[in-house]
Amino acid sequence: MIYGKIWLVVKPTVGIPLFLGAVAVSSFLVHYMLLTHTTWLPAYYEGHAKKTASIEAPVDTAAGPPTTLVAVAPQK
Amino acid sequence: MAEMKSDPNKVWPTGLTEPEAEEVHRHLIQGTQIFGFIAVLAHLFAYIYSPWLK
């Protein structure tokens, strides 16, 4: 495999933690910067997701269909 | 030290043989590929389900 001979000159006990550490640190920094330099990511993590349509424009809904029925108390 | 250097296939400064070095590298590449696949999947889900790029 190409570049496999690097481990003849770099000790794997040094090179592999260095490689994995570089991946971890750089990916953490990218995501941390997204968290601190954008507005949408903190809002998303706080639970302020996109507003739903019902919040934007509430719609009046009828409690029930119109009816001609009249409640009558039972006769004794 | 003299005992370790008795193997003519070992290469210094690490003392690994060439097949050993290739094996280490094969595992590292495979791990990177698996990590990358999971990362791509995670970014796909983030793209679909979060406000990212919206």
Backbone of each chain as nested JSON, in Angstrom:
{
  "chains": [
    {"id": "A", "residues": [
      {"number": 1, "name": "MET", "atoms": {"N": [0.851, -1.198, 0.0], "CA": [0.0, 0.0, 0.0], "C": [0.885, 1.246, 0.0]}},
      {"number": 2, "name": "ILE", "atoms": {"N": [0.456, 2.237, -0.718], "CA": [1.274, 3.43, -0.885], "C": [1.523, 4.111, 0.464]}},
      {"number": 3, "name": "TYR", "atoms": {"N": [2.716, 4.557, 0.678], "CA": [3.174, 5.255, 1.888], "C": [3.248, 4.36, 3.124]}},
      {"number": 4, "name": "GLY", "atoms": {"N": [3.068, 3.062, 2.958], "CA": [3.115, 2.156, 4.103], "C": [4.471, 2.122, 4.796]}},
      {"number": 5, "name": "LYS", "atoms": {"N": [5.498, 2.47, 4.021], "CA": [6.855, 2.397, 4.592], "C": [7.137, 3.523, 5.579]}},
      {"number": 6, "name": "ILE", "atoms": {"N": [6.185, 4.433, 5.75], "CA": [6.409, 5.512, 6.721], "C": [6.656, 4.941, 8.113]}},
      {"number": 7, "name": "TRP", "atoms": {"N": [6.047, 3.769, 8.397], "CA": [6.17, 3.188, 9.735], "C": [7.508, 2.511, 9.95]}},
      {"number": 8, "name": "LEU", "atoms": {"N": [8.382, 2.574, 8.927], "CA": [9.765, 2.135, 9.123], "C": [10.597, 3.262, 9.728]}},
      {"number": 9, "name": "VAL", "atoms": {"N": [10.138, 4.488, 9.576], "CA": [10.902, 5.628, 10.092], "C": [10.172, 6.384, 11.202]}},
      {"number": 10, "name": "VAL", "atoms": {"N": [8.842, 6.249, 11.251], "CA": [8.062, 6.863, 12.335], "C": [7.513, 5.746, 13.195]}},
      {"number": 11, "name": "LYS", "atoms": {"N": [7.798, 5.799, 14.471], "CA": [7.29, 4.755, 15.358], "C": [5.765, 4.82, 15.404]}},
      {"number": 12, "name": "PRO", "atoms": {"N": [5.083, 3.689, 15.222], "CA": [3.623, 3.702, 15.294], "C": [3.113, 4.193, 16.648]}},
      {"number": 13, "name": "THR", "atoms": {"N": [3.865, 3.974, 17.705], "CA": [3.442, 4.445, 19.034], "C": [3.443, 5.961, 19.118]}},
      {"number": 14, "name": "VAL", "atoms": {"N": [4.163, 6.602, 18.211], "CA": [4.178, 8.068, 18.159], "C": [3.253, 8.56, 17.048]}},
      {"number": 15, "name": "GLY", "atoms": {"N": [3.374, 7.966, 15.89], "CA": [2.668, 8.454, 14.711], "C": [1.168, 8.263, 14.773]}},
      {"number": 16, "name": "ILE", "atoms": {"N": [0.715, 7.129, 15.297], "CA": [-0.737, 6.863, 15.308], "C": [-1.461, 7.775, 16.303]}},
      {"number": 17, "name": "PRO", "atoms": {"N": [-0.99, 7.926, 17.554], "CA": [-1.646, 8.905, 18.435], "C": [-1.583, 10.327, 17.88]}},
      {"number": 18, "name": "LEU", "atoms": {"N": [-0.5, 10.652, 17.203], "CA": [-0.382, 11.984, 16.602], "C": [-1.436, 12.177, 15.513]}},
      {"number": 19, "name": "PHE", "atoms": {"N": [-1.591, 11.171, 14.686], "CA": [-2.563, 11.215, 13.593], "C": [-3.994, 11.299, 14.14]}},
      {"number": 20, "name": "LEU", "atoms": {"N": [-4.322, 10.382, 15.074], "CA": [-5.678, 10.373, 15.634], "C": [-5.937, 11.654, 16.421]}},
      {"number": 21, "name": "GLY", "atoms": {"N": [-4.916, 12.151, 17.12], "CA": [-5.07, 13.39, 17.878], "C": [-5.313, 14.575, 16.966]}},
      {"number": 22, "name": "ALA", "atoms": {"N": [-4.615, 14.603, 15.829], "CA": [-4.811, 15.703, 14.88], "C": [-6.232, 15.677, 14.333]}},
      {"number": 23, "name": "VAL", "atoms": {"N": [-6.733, 14.49, 14.04], "CA": [-8.117, 14.361, 13.543], "C": [-9.092, 14.849, 14.608]}},
      {"number": 24, "name": "ALA", "atoms": {"N": [-8.879, 14.403, 15.854], "CA": [-9.805, 14.766, 16.935], "C": [-9.786, 16.265, 17.188]}},
      {"number": 25, "name": "VAL", "atoms": {"N": [-8.593, 16.841, 17.282], "CA": [-8.478, 18.276, 17.6], "C": [-9.07, 19.122, 16.482]}},
      {"number": 26, "name": "SER", "atoms": {"N": [-8.751, 18.789, 15.232], "CA": [-9.236, 19.621, 14.127], "C": [-10.745, 19.514, 13.981]}},
      {"number": 27, "name": "SER", "atoms": {"N": [-11.3, 18.314, 14.139], "CA": [-12.757, 18.199, 13.998], "C": [-13.459, 18.878, 15.173]}},
      {"number": 28, "name": "PHE", "atoms": {"N": [-12.873, 18.78, 16.376], "CA": [-13.468, 19.484, 17.519], "C": [-13.466, 20.988, 17.284]}},
      {"number": 29, "name": "LEU", "atoms": {"N": [-12.336, 21.503, 16.784], "CA": [-12.232, 22.954, 16.561], "C": [-13.244, 23.432, 15.525]}},
      {"number": 30, "name": "VAL", "atoms": {"N": [-13.41, 22.673, 14.453], "CA": [-14.376, 23.062, 13.418], "C": [-15.776, 23.159, 14.021]}},
      {"number": 31, "name": "HIS", "atoms": {"N": [-16.158, 22.161, 14.813], "CA": [-17.514, 22.163, 15.374], "C": [-17.666, 23.203, 16.486]}},
      {"number": 32, "name": "TYR", "atoms": {"N": [-16.591, 23.421, 17.231], "CA": [-16.652, 24.449, 18.28], "C": [-16.803, 25.838, 17.661]}},
      {"number": 33, "name": "MET", "atoms": {"N": [-16.077, 26.068, 16.564], "CA": [-16.194, 27.364, 15.883], "C": [-17.59, 27.542, 15.296]}},
      {"number": 34, "name": "LEU", "atoms": {"N": [-18.17, 26.479, 14.797], "CA": [-19.549, 26.572, 14.307], "C": [-20.489, 26.958, 15.446]}},
      {"number": 35, "name": "LEU", "atoms": {"N": [-20.222, 26.37, 16.621], "CA": [-21.092, 26.647, 17.77], "C": [-20.964, 28.094, 18.235]}},
      {"number": 36, "name": "THR", "atoms": {"N": [-19.744, 28.639, 18.168], "CA": [-19.515, 29.978, 18.716], "C": [-19.659, 31.089, 17.671]}},
      {"number": 37, "name": "HIS", "atoms": {"N": [-19.598, 30.769, 16.38], "CA": [-19.615, 31.807, 15.351], "C": [-20.86, 31.797, 14.477]}},
      {"number": 38, "name": "THR", "atoms": {"N": [-21.816, 30.949, 14.794], "CA": [-23.069, 30.994, 14.042], "C": [-24.216, 31.228, 15.017]}},
      {"number": 39, "name": "THR", "atoms": {"N": [-25.348, 31.617, 14.499], "CA": [-26.519, 31.822, 15.358], "C": [-27.451, 30.621, 15.326]}},
      {"number": 40, "name": "TRP", "atoms": {"N": [-27.451, 29.925, 14.206], "CA": [-28.44, 28.85, 14.06], "C": [-28.075, 27.597, 14.857]}},
      {"number": 41, "name": "LEU", "atoms": {"N": [-26.767, 27.339, 15.037], "CA": [-26.411, 26.103, 15.743], "C": [-26.703, 26.175, 17.251]}},
      {"number": 42, "name": "PRO", "atoms": {"N": [-26.32, 27.277, 17.937], "CA": [-26.719, 27.38, 19.356], "C": [-28.234, 27.366, 19.509]}},
      {"number": 43, "name": "ALA", "atoms": {"N": [-28.949, 28.059, 18.6], "CA": [-30.414, 28.086, 18.681], "C": [-30.979, 26.683, 18.503]}},
      {"number": 44, "name": "TYR", "atoms": {"N": [-30.378, 25.939, 17.597], "CA": [-30.858, 24.567, 17.346], "C": [-30.635, 23.688, 18.578]}},
      {"number": 45, "name": "TYR", "atoms": {"N": [-29.458, 23.825, 19.198], "CA": [-29.165, 23.02, 20.387], "C": [-30.008, 23.458, 21.584]}},
      {"number": 46, "name": "GLU", "atoms": {"N": [-30.439, 24.739, 21.593], "CA": [-31.302, 25.215, 22.677], "C": [-32.739, 24.764, 22.483]}},
      {"number": 47, "name": "GLY", "atoms": {"N": [-33.025, 24.228, 21.312], "CA": [-34.368, 23.741, 21.048], "C": [-35.213, 24.732, 20.286]}},
      {"number": 48, "name": "HIS", "atoms": {"N": [-34.592, 25.812, 19.822], "CA": [-35.351, 26.791, 19.036], "C": [-35.305, 26.408, 17.571]}},
      {"number": 49, "name": "ALA", "atoms": {"N": [-35.975, 25.33, 17.263], "CA": [-35.979, 24.874, 15.887], "C": [-36.807, 25.823, 15.054]}},
      {"number": 50, "name": "LYS", "atoms": {"N": [-36.831, 25.53, 13.779], "CA": [-37.593, 26.384, 12.883], "C": [-39.027, 26.539, 13.385]}},
      {"number": 51, "name": "LYS", "atoms": {"N": [-39.556, 27.78, 13.295], "CA": [-40.926, 28.013, 13.73], "C": [-41.874, 27.25, 12.815]}},
      {"number": 52, "name": "THR", "atoms": {"N": [-42.883, 26.695, 13.426], "CA": [-43.831, 25.965, 12.6], "C": [-44.812, 26.939, 11.985]}},
      {"number": 53, "name": "ALA", "atoms": {"N": [-45.523, 26.489, 11.0], "CA": [-46.483, 27.349, 10.304], "C": [-47.569, 27.814, 11.255]}},
      {"number": 54, "name": "SER", "atoms": {"N": [-47.965, 26.984, 12.207], "CA": [-49.055, 27.357, 13.101], "C": [-48.638, 28.488, 14.032]}},
      {"number": 55, "name": "ILE", "atoms": {"N": [-47.35, 28.532, 14.371], "CA": [-46.876, 29.629, 15.212], "C": [-46.812, 30.911, 14.396]}},
      {"number": 56, "name": "GLU", "atoms": {"N": [-46.363, 30.796, 13.165], "CA": [-46.274, 31.969, 12.296], "C": [-47.648, 32.567, 12.038]}},
      {"number": 57, "name": "ALA", "atoms": {"N": [-48.625, 31.746, 11.715], "CA": [-49.953, 32.247, 11.355], "C": [-51.017, 31.333, 11.95]}},
      {"number": 58, "name": "PRO", "atoms": {"N": [-51.442, 31.617, 13.173], "CA": [-52.445, 30.752, 13.804], "C": [-53.775, 30.822, 13.064]}},
      {"number": 59, "name": "VAL", "atoms": {"N": [-54.364, 29.683, 12.958], "CA": [-55.629, 29.6, 12.228], "C": [-56.747, 29.353, 13.235]}},
      {"number": 60, "name": "ASP", "atoms": {"N": [-57.831, 30.17, 13.116], "CA": [-58.99, 29.944, 13.991], "C": [-59.724, 28.688, 13.546]}},
      {"number": 61, "name": "THR", "atoms": {"N": [-59.993, 27.868, 14.518], "CA": [-60.705, 26.635, 14.179], "C": [-62.035, 26.632, 14.925]}},
      {"number": 62, "name": "ALA", "atoms": {"N": [-63.041, 26.097, 14.28], "CA": [-64.365, 26.009, 14.895], "C": [-64.36, 24.931, 15.961]}},
      {"number": 63, "name": "ALA", "atoms": {"N": [-65.109, 25.192, 17.048], "CA": [-65.181, 24.205, 18.119], "C": [-65.989, 22.996, 17.671]}},
      {"number": 64, "name": "GLY", "atoms": {"N": [-66.953, 23.202, 16.814], "CA": [-67.765, 22.092, 16.333], "C": [-68.653, 22.574, 15.204]}},
      {"number": 65, "name": "PRO", "atoms": {"N": [-69.256, 21.668, 14.499], "CA": [-70.12, 22.076, 13.395], "C": [-71.389, 22.719, 13.915]}},
      {"number": 66, "name": "PRO", "atoms": {"N": [-71.95, 23.667, 13.16], "CA": [-73.213, 24.273, 13.582], "C": [-74.32, 23.223, 13.602]}},
      {"number": 67, "name": "THR", "atoms": {"N": [-75.248, 23.374, 14.566], "CA": [-76.314, 22.376, 14.694], "C": [-77.601, 23.038, 15.164]}},
      {"number": 68, "name": "THR", "atoms": {"N": [-78.719, 22.384, 14.885], "CA": [-80.026, 22.892, 15.327], "C": [-80.5, 22.164, 16.559]}},
      {"number": 69, "name": "LEU", "atoms": {"N": [-79.743, 21.199, 17.021], "CA": [-80.159, 20.433, 18.195], "C": [-80.146, 21.325, 19.431]}},
      {"number": 70, "name": "VAL", "atoms": {"N": [-81.127, 21.128, 20.299], "CA": [-81.213, 21.902, 21.533], "C": [-81.245, 20.922, 22.696]}},
      {"number": 71, "name": "ALA", "atoms": {"N": [-80.441, 21.199, 23.674], "CA": [-80.433, 20.325, 24.847], "C": [-81.689, 20.59, 25.682]}},
      {"number": 72, "name": "VAL", "atoms": {"N": [-82.389, 19.54, 26.04], "CA": [-83.611, 19.674, 26.844], "C": [-83.454, 18.831, 28.098]}},
      {"number": 73, "name": "ALA", "atoms": {"N": [-83.819, 19.416, 29.225], "CA": [-83.721, 18.678, 30.479], "C": [-84.791, 17.578, 30.518]}},
      {"number": 74, "name": "PRO", "atoms": {"N": [-84.508, 16.421, 31.035], "CA": [-85.49, 15.338, 31.104], "C": [-86.658, 15.698, 32.027]}},
      {"number": 75, "name": "GLN", "atoms": {"N": [-87.899, 15.32, 31.611], "CA": [-89.081, 15.641, 32.405], "C": [-89.245, 14.627, 33.527]}},
      {"number": 76, "name": "LYS", "atoms": {"N": [-89.723, 15.12, 34.689], "CA": [-89.894, 14.23, 35.842], "C": [-91.333, 13.735, 35.945]}}
    ]},
    {"id": "B", "residues": [
      {"number": 1, "name": "MET", "atoms": {"N": [19.617, -5.108, 22.566], "CA": [19.678, -4.34, 21.321], "C": [20.333, -5.184, 20.227]}},
      {"number": 2, "name": "ALA", "atoms": {"N": [21.394, -5.835, 20.555], "CA": [22.094, -6.655, 19.568], "C": [21.188, -7.788, 19.094]}},
      {"number": 3, "name": "GLU", "atoms": {"N": [20.349, -8.295, 20.008], "CA": [19.444, -9.383, 19.639], "C": [18.402, -8.901, 18.624]}},
      {"number": 4, "name": "MET", "atoms": {"N": [17.898, -7.667, 18.857], "CA": [16.888, -7.121, 17.965], "C": [17.471, -6.851, 16.584]}},
      {"number": 5, "name": "LYS", "atoms": {"N": [18.712, -6.464, 16.549], "CA": [19.327, -6.119, 15.263], "C": [19.768, -7.368, 14.489]}},
      {"number": 6, "name": "SER", "atoms": {"N": [19.581, -8.529, 15.124], "CA": [20.028, -9.735, 14.453], "C": [19.128, -10.089, 13.277]}},
      {"number": 7, "name": "ASP", "atoms": {"N": [17.876, -9.58, 13.297], "CA": [16.961, -9.832, 12.183], "C": [17.302, -8.889, 11.043]}},
      {"number": 8, "name": "PRO", "atoms": {"N": [17.775, -9.411, 9.937], "CA": [18.2, -8.52, 8.838], "C": [17.04, -7.825, 8.147]}},
      {"number": 9, "name": "ASN", "atoms": {"N": [15.815, -8.318, 8.375], "CA": [14.67, -7.686, 7.716], "C": [14.173, -6.439, 8.443]}},
      {"number": 10, "name": "LYS", "atoms": {"N": [14.616, -6.281, 9.702], "CA": [14.152, -5.128, 10.465], "C": [14.818, -3.853, 9.972]}},
      {"number": 11, "name": "VAL", "atoms": {"N": [13.993, -2.791, 9.954], "CA": [14.498, -1.497, 9.479], "C": [14.471, -0.531, 10.653]}},
      {"number": 12, "name": "TRP", "atoms": {"N": [15.531, 0.208, 10.814], "CA": [15.62, 1.181, 11.898], "C": [15.401, 2.57, 11.356]}},
      {"number": 13, "name": "PRO", "atoms": {"N": [14.865, 3.486, 12.125], "CA": [14.851, 3.541, 13.593], "C": [13.683, 2.819, 14.277]}},
      {"number": 14, "name": "THR", "atoms": {"N": [12.671, 2.365, 13.559], "CA": [11.536, 1.794, 14.284], "C": [11.739, 0.327, 14.621]}},
      {"number": 15, "name": "GLY", "atoms": {"N": [12.547, -0.364, 13.854], "CA": [12.763, -1.778, 14.117], "C": [11.668, -2.672, 13.564]}},
      {"number": 16, "name": "LEU", "atoms": {"N": [10.763, -2.102, 12.757], "CA": [9.733, -2.915, 12.116], "C": [10.264, -3.487, 10.812]}},
      {"number": 17, "name": "THR", "atoms": {"N": [9.691, -4.62, 10.411], "CA": [10.003, -5.121, 9.073], "C": [9.06, -4.451, 8.092]}},
      {"number": 18, "name": "GLU", "atoms": {"N": [9.384, -4.565, 6.823], "CA": [8.542, -3.933, 5.811], "C": [7.119, -4.495, 5.807]}},
      {"number": 19, "name": "PRO", "atoms": {"N": [6.921, -5.813, 5.902], "CA": [5.536, -6.322, 5.987], "C": [4.793, -5.827, 7.23]}},
      {"number": 20, "name": "GLU", "atoms": {"N": [5.524, -5.683, 8.344], "CA": [4.877, -5.152, 9.558], "C": [4.413, -3.716, 9.35]}},
      {"number": 21, "name": "ALA", "atoms": {"N": [5.268, -2.933, 8.712], "CA": [4.912, -1.534, 8.456], "C": [3.704, -1.45, 7.531]}},
      {"number": 22, "name": "GLU", "atoms": {"N": [3.675, -2.323, 6.531], "CA": [2.538, -2.341, 5.606], "C": [1.262, -2.758, 6.337]}},
      {"number": 23, "name": "GLU", "atoms": {"N": [1.394, -3.681, 7.28], "CA": [0.218, -4.142, 8.033], "C": [-0.34, -3.015, 8.911]}},
      {"number": 24, "name": "VAL", "atoms": {"N": [0.558, -2.318, 9.604], "CA": [0.13, -1.173, 10.415], "C": [-0.617, -0.176, 9.531]}},
      {"number": 25, "name": "HIS", "atoms": {"N": [-0.042, 0.087, 8.358], "CA": [-0.628, 1.084, 7.47], "C": [-1.991, 0.633, 6.942]}},
      {"number": 26, "name": "ARG", "atoms": {"N": [-2.111, -0.672, 6.661], "CA": [-3.384, -1.214, 6.162], "C": [-4.495, -0.999, 7.191]}},
      {"number": 27, "name": "HIS", "atoms": {"N": [-4.176, -1.279, 8.464], "CA": [-5.179, -1.094, 9.52], "C": [-5.535, 0.383, 9.679]}},
      {"number": 28, "name": "LEU", "atoms": {"N": [-4.52, 1.24, 9.573], "CA": [-4.781, 2.68, 9.727], "C": [-5.679, 3.198, 8.606]}},
      {"number": 29, "name": "ILE", "atoms": {"N": [-5.411, 2.752, 7.391], "CA": [-6.229, 3.166, 6.245], "C": [-7.66, 2.649, 6.416]}},
      {"number": 30, "name": "GLN", "atoms": {"N": [-7.791, 1.399, 6.859], "CA": [-9.129, 0.829, 7.026], "C": [-9.913, 1.581, 8.1]}},
      {"number": 31, "name": "GLY", "atoms": {"N": [-9.226, 1.905, 9.206], "CA": [-9.877, 2.669, 10.267], "C": [-10.303, 4.045, 9.784]}},
      {"number": 32, "name": "THR", "atoms": {"N": [-9.447, 4.662, 8.979], "CA": [-9.784, 5.977, 8.426], "C": [-11.002, 5.888, 7.511]}},
      {"number": 33, "name": "GLN", "atoms": {"N": [-11.062, 4.823, 6.723], "CA": [-12.204, 4.658, 5.813], "C": [-13.5, 4.455, 6.597]}},
      {"number": 34, "name": "ILE", "atoms": {"N": [-13.459, 3.646, 7.652], "CA": [-14.665, 3.414, 8.46], "C": [-15.093, 4.715, 9.146]}},
      {"number": 35, "name": "PHE", "atoms": {"N": [-14.108, 5.428, 9.721], "CA": [-14.394, 6.722, 10.36], "C": [-15.02, 7.689, 9.348]}},
      {"number": 36, "name": "GLY", "atoms": {"N": [-14.433, 7.724, 8.147], "CA": [-14.938, 8.622, 7.114], "C": [-16.351, 8.275, 6.701]}},
      {"number": 37, "name": "PHE", "atoms": {"N": [-16.634, 6.989, 6.587], "CA": [-17.977, 6.56, 6.204], "C": [-18.998, 6.999, 7.258]}},
      {"number": 38, "name": "ILE", "atoms": {"N": [-18.666, 6.78, 8.537], "CA": [-19.574, 7.186, 9.617], "C": [-19.737, 8.707, 9.631]}},
      {"number": 39, "name": "ALA", "atoms": {"N": [-18.631, 9.422, 9.377], "CA": [-18.698, 10.888, 9.375], "C": [-19.576, 11.395, 8.235]}},
      {"number": 40, "name": "VAL", "atoms": {"N": [-19.449, 10.783, 7.07], "CA": [-20.289, 11.178, 5.924], "C": [-21.761, 10.941, 6.261]}},
      {"number": 41, "name": "LEU", "atoms": {"N": [-22.046, 9.801, 6.878], "CA": [-23.423, 9.474, 7.278], "C": [-23.948, 10.506, 8.281]}},
      {"number": 42, "name": "ALA", "atoms": {"N": [-23.107, 10.853, 9.259], "CA": [-23.509, 11.818, 10.284], "C": [-23.784, 13.185, 9.654]}},
      {"number": 43, "name": "HIS", "atoms": {"N": [-22.949, 13.584, 8.683], "CA": [-23.168, 14.87, 8.038], "C": [-24.417, 14.844, 7.165]}},
      {"number": 44, "name": "LEU", "atoms": {"N": [-24.699, 13.695, 6.586], "CA": [-25.93, 13.566, 5.795], "C": [-27.151, 13.759, 6.696]}},
      {"number": 45, "name": "PHE", "atoms": {"N": [-27.136, 13.095, 7.85], "CA": [-28.247, 13.256, 8.797], "C": [-28.338, 14.705, 9.295]}},
      {"number": 46, "name": "ALA", "atoms": {"N": [-27.188, 15.313, 9.558], "CA": [-27.187, 16.706, 10.022], "C": [-27.767, 17.62, 8.945]}},
      {"number": 47, "name": "TYR", "atoms": {"N": [-27.43, 17.332, 7.695], "CA": [-27.951, 18.137, 6.585], "C": [-29.465, 17.976, 6.463]}},
      {"number": 48, "name": "ILE", "atoms": {"N": [-29.946, 16.758, 6.676], "CA": [-31.381, 16.503, 6.516], "C": [-32.176, 17.06, 7.707]}},
      {"number": 49, "name": "TYR", "atoms": {"N": [-31.691, 16.796, 8.924], "CA": [-32.522, 17.031, 10.107], "C": [-32.164, 18.294, 10.908]}},
      {"number": 50, "name": "SER", "atoms": {"N": [-31.133, 19.037, 10.52], "CA": [-30.778, 20.242, 11.276], "C": [-30.853, 21.459, 10.341]}},
      {"number": 51, "name": "PRO", "atoms": {"N": [-30.821, 22.652, 10.883], "CA": [-30.903, 23.852, 10.028], "C": [-29.629, 24.128, 9.235]}},
      {"number": 52, "name": "TRP", "atoms": {"N": [-28.665, 23.245, 9.286], "CA": [-27.392, 23.433, 8.583], "C": [-27.635, 23.641, 7.086]}},
      {"number": 53, "name": "LEU", "atoms": {"N": [-27.075, 24.726, 6.535], "CA": [-27.167, 25.071, 5.106], "C": [-28.591, 25.38, 4.663]}},
      {"number": 54, "name": "LYS", "atoms": {"N": [-29.461, 25.662, 5.622], "CA": [-30.841, 25.973, 5.225], "C": [-31.03, 27.497, 5.183]}}
    ]}
  ]
}
